[in-house]
Amino acid sequence: MGAQWGDEGKGKVVDLLSLDADLVCRCQGGNNAGHTVVVDAVEYDFHLLPSGVINHHATSFIGNGVVIHLPGLFEEAEKNLKKGPVFNFHQAVDGIQEQQRQLQAGKNLGTTKKGIGPAYASKASRTGLRICDLLADFDEFSKKPCRGPPKKILVEGANAALLDIDFGTYPFVTSSNCTVGGVCTGLGIPPHYIGKVYGVVKAYTTRVGVGTFPTEQDNEIGELLQSRGHEYGVTTGRKRRCGWLDLVLVKYAHMINGFSALAVTKLDILDAFAEIKVGVEYHLDEKRIPYFPANQELLNKVAVEYKTLPGWQCSTEEARSFSDLPPQAQGYIRFIEAYLDVPVKWIGVGKSRKSIIKLF
């Protein structure tokens, strides 16, 4: 599950874990999600297909909680072979609604204009179409992947905790539950079957579009993070806003999801910094607040208290074990673990499958 505002590198982690899975599933969202996986120097972009589809030993499964733009699904499948559904009117409605919000004193939400919100609105008003409504003969679905002997099921969360329709930074959120509860409703899985919940955290913070961003660095630091991290949206191509790691935000995501362990990605992007700041407390009216504000007006007013940690200013891209990392980089990971009281299981130091350090 994404622990920030998306773009944490979930696809890469899913690709790695899918090697040991029987089923790889998407449970929510639509083609507003964008996951990039690099295997053998070939880059794959996924929007609707689970990132684990590259593993031919696992069955890929798109659950009932996903809204599907059918032309986009077929186009994505064809493109990647070479190297209630969302219809075109949903995308048109999404674009028109966003234009209307912009005219209302600039109150646009930063939507991807993929029709996701209108598709979920059609579902809620019970006027949408389901896949089963489009298929007269269900024989093609007679092979039930969840029947038979026990199987290892890997669920790939799209978007992220702070974009959740209920628990995110509303109204600048997506239209589905992209926290762990969406696994149950989006796949029909009983809660007691959920085992490990892994949170994916970028070593810094990014956000696409508008909305509050307490640790944003609208300066040279943010520009350096953006350029080193190639921070452009996979789905929209929009430039991502960048800032320091916000552990207050990640701790809130942990409260909602109950992470068993974390994957910290893109640590190598911090290689260039002499010192690195981490957001550790929020203050309102010069007083510490021990919670993540749900109200956007309050969140806009918070002042962030930072912990400054030493940088390492050397490349981590060739590190393949924790001991290969510079002491300062090791200290950065240990600081995250201590603050959140959650162990870090994986560390990403590059784009390829090989560029992941497994700690345990």
C-alpha positions in Angstrom: 0.0 0.0 0.0 1.2 3.5 -0.8 2.0 5.4 2.4 2.1 9.0 1.0 0.4 10.7 -2.0 1.2 8.0 -4.5 4.2 7.5 -6.9 6.2 5.7 -4.1 7.4 2.9 -6.3 4.7 0.3 -5.5 5.0 -1.3 -8.9 8.6 -2.2 -8.4 7.9 -3.8 -5.0 4.9 -5.7 -6.4 7.0 -7.0 -9.2 9.5 -8.3 -6.7 6.9 -9.9 -4.4 4.9 -11.4 -7.3 7.7 -13.9 -7.9 6.4 -15.8 -4.9 2.7 -15.3 -5.5 0.0 -17.4 -7.0 -2.4 -14.5 -7.7 -1.6 -10.8 -8.2 -4.6 -8.5 -7.8 -5.8 -4.9 -8.2 -8.6 -4.0 -5.8 -9.5 -0.3 -6.5 -8.9 2.7 -8.6 -8.7 2.8 -12.4 -6.3 3.9 -15.0 -5.5 7.0 -13.0 -2.8 4.9 -11.4 0.6 4.6 -13.0 3.2 2.0 -12.0 6.6 1.6 -13.7 8.5 -1.7 -13.6 12.0 -2.2 -15.1 13.0 -5.8 -15.9 16.1 -6.7 -17.9 16.5 -3.0 -19.0 12.9 -3.0 -20.4 10.6 -0.5 -18.9 6.9 -1.4 -18.5 4.1 1.1 -17.6 1.0 -0.2 -16.0 -2.3 1.6 -15.3 -5.0 -1.0 -15.0 -3.0 -4.3 -15.2 -1.4 -5.5 -12.0 2.3 -4.9 -12.0 2.9 -8.6 -11.3 1.5 -9.5 -14.7 5.2 -9.8 -15.9 5.4 -12.9 -13.7 3.8 -15.6 -16.0 3.6 -18.1 -13.1 1.1 -15.9 -11.3 -2.5 -15.3 -12.3 -3.3 -11.6 -12.6 -6.7 -10.5 -11.3 -8.7 -7.2 -11.5 -11.2 -7.0 -8.7 -14.7 -5.6 -8.5 -13.5 -2.4 -6.8 -11.6 -1.3 -10.0 -13.3 0.9 -12.6 -12.2 -0.1 -16.1 -11.8 2.0 -19.2 -12.1 -0.8 -21.7 -10.2 0.8 -24.7 -7.4 1.7 -22.3 -7.2 -1.8 -20.9 -6.8 -3.4 -24.4 -4.4 -0.7 -25.4 -2.3 -1.2 -22.3 -2.2 -5.0 -22.8 -1.2 -4.7 -26.5 1.4 -2.0 -25.7 3.1 -4.1 -23.0 2.9 -7.3 -25.1 5.0 -5.5 -27.7 7.8 -4.6 -25.4 -18.3 -0.8 -13.5 -16.1 0.1 -16.8 -15.1 3.7 -17.5 -16.4 4.9 -20.9 -15.3 7.8 -23.0 -18.2 9.9 -21.7 -17.0 9.4 -18.1 -13.7 11.0 -19.2 -15.5 13.8 -20.9 -17.6 14.5 -17.8 -14.4 14.4 -15.7 -12.8 17.0 -17.9 -15.9 19.3 -17.9 -16.3 19.1 -14.2 -12.6 20.0 -13.6 -13.0 23.0 -15.9 -16.1 24.2 -14.0 -14.2 23.8 -10.7 -11.3 25.9 -12.2 -13.8 28.7 -13.1 -15.1 28.7 -9.5 -12.2 30.8 -8.1 -9.6 28.2 -9.1 -11.1 25.4 -7.1 -9.9 22.6 -9.3 -8.9 19.2 -7.7 -6.0 18.3 -10.0 -7.9 15.3 -11.4 -6.2 13.1 -14.0 -9.3 13.5 -16.2 -9.4 9.7 -16.7 -13.1 9.6 -15.7 -12.5 7.8 -12.4 -14.7 10.0 -10.2 -17.7 10.0 -12.6 -17.3 6.2 -13.0 -17.5 5.7 -9.2 -20.4 8.2 -9.1 -22.2 6.0 -11.7 -21.6 3.0 -9.5 -22.9 4.7 -6.4 -26.0 5.9 -8.2 -26.5 2.4 -9.5 -26.5 3.5 -13.2 -23.1 2.0 -14.1 -22.3 -1.2 -15.9 -20.3 -4.1 -14.5 -18.2 -6.5 -16.5 -20.7 -9.3 -15.9 -23.4 -7.0 -17.5 -21.4 -7.0 -20.7 -20.7 -10.7 -20.9 -23.6 -12.9 -21.9 -21.6 -16.1 -21.6 -19.6 -16.4 -18.4 -17.9 -19.7 -19.4 -14.6 -17.8 -19.9 -14.7 -17.0 -16.2 -15.5 -20.6 -15.1 -12.0 -21.1 -13.8 -12.2 -19.6 -10.4 -8.7 -18.6 -9.4 -9.5 -18.6 -5.7 -10.9 -22.1 -5.5 -8.9 -25.3 -4.8 -5.8 -25.5 -2.5 -4.6 -22.4 -0.5 -2.9 -19.8 -2.6 -0.6 -16.9 -2.0 -2.5 -13.7 -3.0 -0.6 -10.5 -3.5 -2.8 -7.3 -3.6 -1.4 -4.2 -5.3 -2.7 -0.9 -3.9 -3.2 1.9 -6.4 -2.8 5.5 -5.4 -2.0 5.9 -1.7 -3.2 6.4 1.8 -3.3 10.2 1.6 -5.4 10.0 -1.5 -8.0 7.8 0.1 -11.6 9.1 -0.4 -12.3 8.8 3.4 -8.9 9.1 5.1 -6.9 11.3 2.6 -6.5 15.0 2.3 -10.0 15.6 1.2 -11.2 17.0 -1.3 -7.9 16.6 -3.1 -8.1 12.8 -3.2 -9.1 10.0 -5.5 -12.5 8.4 -5.6 -11.8 5.0 -4.0 -10.5 3.5 -0.8 -6.8 3.0 -1.4 -6.1 2.0 2.2 -6.2 -1.6 3.5 -10.0 -1.6 3.8 -10.3 -1.4 0.1 -8.8 -4.9 -0.2 -11.9 -6.4 1.4 -14.5 -4.5 -0.5 -12.6 -4.4 -3.8 -11.9 -8.2 -3.9 -14.4 -9.8 -1.7 -11.8 -11.0 0.8 -12.7 -11.5 4.4 -10.7 -9.4 6.8 -9.2 -12.4 8.7 -7.6 -13.6 5.5 -5.4 -10.5 5.2 -1.9 -11.3 6.3 1.1 -9.0 6.0 0.5 -5.3 5.0 3.5 -3.7 3.5 3.7 0.1 3.2 5.8 1.7 0.4 7.5 5.0 1.4 9.6 7.1 -0.9 12.7 8.4 0.8 11.3 11.9 0.3 7.8 13.1 -0.5 6.1 14.0 -3.8 2.7 15.0 -4.8 1.0 15.5 -8.2 -1.5 18.3 -8.7 -3.0 20.6 -6.1 -3.6 20.2 -2.4 -1.8 20.7 0.9 1.9 19.6 1.1 3.4 20.6 4.5 7.1 19.6 3.7 7.1 20.8 0.1 10.3 22.5 -1.0 9.4 25.1 -3.7 13.0 26.0 -4.1 16.4 24.6 -5.3 16.0 21.6 -3.0 12.7 20.6 -4.5 14.1 21.2 -8.0 17.1 18.9 -7.3 14.8 16.2 -5.9 12.6 16.5 -9.0 15.4 16.3 -11.5 17.3 13.5 -9.8 14.2 11.5 -9.2 12.7 12.1 -12.7 9.5 13.1 -11.0 6.9 13.2 -13.7 3.6 11.3 -13.5 3.4 8.0 -15.3 -0.3 8.6 -16.2 -0.4 12.3 -16.8 3.2 13.4 -17.4 2.7 16.2 -14.9 5.7 17.4 -12.9 5.5 16.2 -9.3 6.0 18.6 -6.4 8.8 17.5 -4.2 9.8 17.9 -0.5 11.4 16.3 2.5 10.1 13.1 4.0 7.1 13.7 6.2 7.0 11.1 9.0 4.0 12.7 10.6 2.1 11.8 7.5 3.6 8.3 7.2 2.7 7.6 10.8 -0.9 8.6 10.1 -0.9 6.2 7.1 0.5 3.5 9.4 -2.3 4.2 11.9 -4.9 3.5 9.2 -3.2 0.5 7.5 -1.3 -1.2 10.3 1.9 -1.8 8.3 3.8 -5.0 9.0 6.9 -3.6 7.4 8.0 -0.9 5.0 9.8 -0.6 1.7 11.7 2.6 1.4 12.3 3.5 -2.2 14.5 5.9 -4.2 17.1 6.3 -1.4 19.7 6.9 -4.1 18.0 10.2 -5.0 19.3 11.6 -1.7 22.9 10.8 -2.6 23.6 14.4 -3.6 22.6 16.1 -0.3 25.1 17.2 2.4 22.2 17.2 4.9 18.7 15.8 4.9 15.7 17.0 6.8 12.8 14.9 8.0 9.5 16.3 9.2 8.8 14.9 12.7 6.2 17.2 14.3 3.4 19.6 13.3 2.7 22.8 15.1 -0.5 25.0 15.1 -0.3 28.4 16.7 3.1 27.5 18.0 1.8 24.5 19.8 2.6 20.9 18.9 -0.4 18.9 17.7 -0.2 15.1 18.2 -2.3 14.2 15.2 -2.7 14.6 11.5 -5.4 17.2 10.8 -8.3 16.0 8.7 -9.4 19.6 8.0 -7.6 21.1 5.0 -7.9 24.6 6.5 -5.9 23.5 9.6 -3.5 21.4 7.6 -2.7 24.5 5.4 -1.6 26.3 8.6 0.7 23.7 10.2 4.3 24.5 10.7 6.7 21.6 10.3 9.4 20.8 12.8 12.4 19.1 11.1 15.1 16.7 12.3 18.3 17.4 10.3 20.3 14.3 9.5 23.7 14.1 7.9 23.8 13.2 4.2 26.3 10.8 2.6 27.2 12.5 -0.7 28.3 9.3 -2.4 26.5 6.8 -4.7 24.3 4.1 -3.2 23.2 2.7 -6.6 25.6 -0.3 -6.4 24.7 -1.3 -2.8 23.2 -4.8 -2.6 23.2 -5.3 1.2 22.5 -3.0 4.1 26.2 -3.1 5.1 27.1 -1.7 1.6 25.3 1.5 2.4 27.2 4.5 3.9 26.8 4.8 7.7 24.8 8.0 7.2 22.4 6.2 4.9 22.0 3.4 7.3 21.3 5.9 10.0 18.6 7.5 7.9 16.8 4.1 7.6 17.2 3.4 11.3 15.7 6.8 12.1 12.6 6.0 10.0 12.2 2.7 11.8 12.6 4.2 15.2 10.1 7.0 14.6 7.4 4.8 13.1 8.2 1.7 15.2 7.9 -0.3 12.0 10.8 -2.3 10.5 12.1 -1.5 7.0 12.2 -4.7 5.0 13.4 -3.4 1.6 15.4 -0.4 0.4 15.3 0.7 -3.2 18.5 2.2 -4.7 17.7 2.2 -8.4 15.1 1.3 -11.1 15.9 -2.3 -11.8 14.8 -5.5 -10.0 18.4 -5.9 -8.8 18.4 -2.5 -7.1 16.5 -3.6 -4.0 18.2 -4.4 -0.8 16.4 -6.9 1.4 17.0 -6.5 5.1 15.2 -9.6 6.4 
